[in-house]
Amino acid sequence: MITVRDLEDMGYFDEFNVVNADPTQDYSYWVEGKIVTEGKDRLIENVLGLVGEAGEVAEKIKKNIRDDTRFSDLEILKELGDVLFYVTALANYYDKNLGYVMELNVKKLDDRQGRGVLKGNGDNR
């Protein structure tokens, strides 16, 4: 798991703990250039796209376990790229970018780890 310390080591924050230029911003712009729906239709299409692509990753792993079907690492990584596309599209929809989502996640999980509640149930643990 990437921690805030990892991000600091990668130069993600400056000496005042302010986020430096986000390297994911170019990808966010690129994703926007691929969006074909607008408004509520976009939201629905992006959510369904995310679920569908995550399902494709899960399906490959399931077939590997159930049928001993082999998939190359590249095939799984390509599907993860499709998941990333829709995660980014949804972040963009909410006027944020992937870097912002990553930072939120790092802070949330570091906080849970610090409080000893990484394991467990519920969003607000």
N, C-alpha and C positions, 0 to 999 in steps of 0.2 A: 504494500500500500504506500502511495506517495504521501509524505507528511509535509507540513509547512516547512520543516527544516530542509527537506529535499528540494522544495521549491526555492527556498532561500539559496541553497547551494547551487542551483541551476541559474541563479541570477534573476529569479522571477520578481523579487522585491528589491527595492533600493534600501539604503541605510536607515530610512525613516519608516520602513515597513509599508511603503506604498508600492502598489503593483506597477512594475515596469511595462513597457510596451508589450502587448499581448501577441505572442507569436501565432496564436490561433485566429487572429483577426482576418488575415488574408484568406484563410479557409472559410471563415464566416461569409466574407464577401463573395467568394467563389460559389458557395452553396446557394446564396441568394440569386445568383445568376442562373441557377438550374431550376428554381421554383416555378411551377406552372399554374398553380392555383392561388386564389386570393381569399382574404377574409376568413369566415368560418369554414368554408370549404378547404382552405389551406390547413387550418388547424386539424380538421378531421383527417385529411389526406396524410398529413405528417405523422399524426398519432398512429393511424393504421399502417403507414409505411414502417414506422419504428417497430410496432408489434410484429408485423410480417417478417421483417428482416431478422429480428431477434429470434423469431420462431424458426427461421432457416438455420441459424446457428444451432439452436436446440435440436432441430431435426437431424442435423449431421451428427451431433454428439450421440443422440439416441440411437441412430442407425449403427454407429460405431460400437456401442455397447450391446445392442440387441442382436445385430446381424454380423458383427465383426467387419462391417464395411469400413474400408480405410479411406480417409480423406487427407489430402496433403495439408500441411500447415498453411500453405498459400491459399487454399480454398477457404479455410476457416477465416483467415485474415481478411480476405476479400469480403466475406459476409460481415465481419466486424466493421469494415470500412463503410458498408451500407448502413449499419446501425449508427455509426458515427455521423454519417450524413444527416440522418433524421433527427438525431439528438441535437446536432448543430442547427438544423432548420427550426426545431422547436424553441431552442434558446433564442434564436433570431426573432422568432414570432413574438416572444416576450421581451423584445428589445434588449437582450443580453447576448453575450457570445459564449463560446465554449470555454474560454478562459475563466469567465465569471462562474460558470457552472462548476468547473473543476475546483476553483477556490472555495466555493460554498461547500462542496463535498469534502474537501480536505479538512476544513474547519469543523464541519459536523462530525466527521469520523474521529478526528483527533480529540474533540471534546468528549465524545462517547468513550473513547479509549481511556482518556484521563480520568473519567468518572467510573471506569470499570464496567461499562454497560454496552460494550461492543456486541456481546451476545444478548439475546433477548428478543422481545417482541415490541412492536409499536414504533411509530414515527417519533414520538416525543419522549423517548427514554433517556 
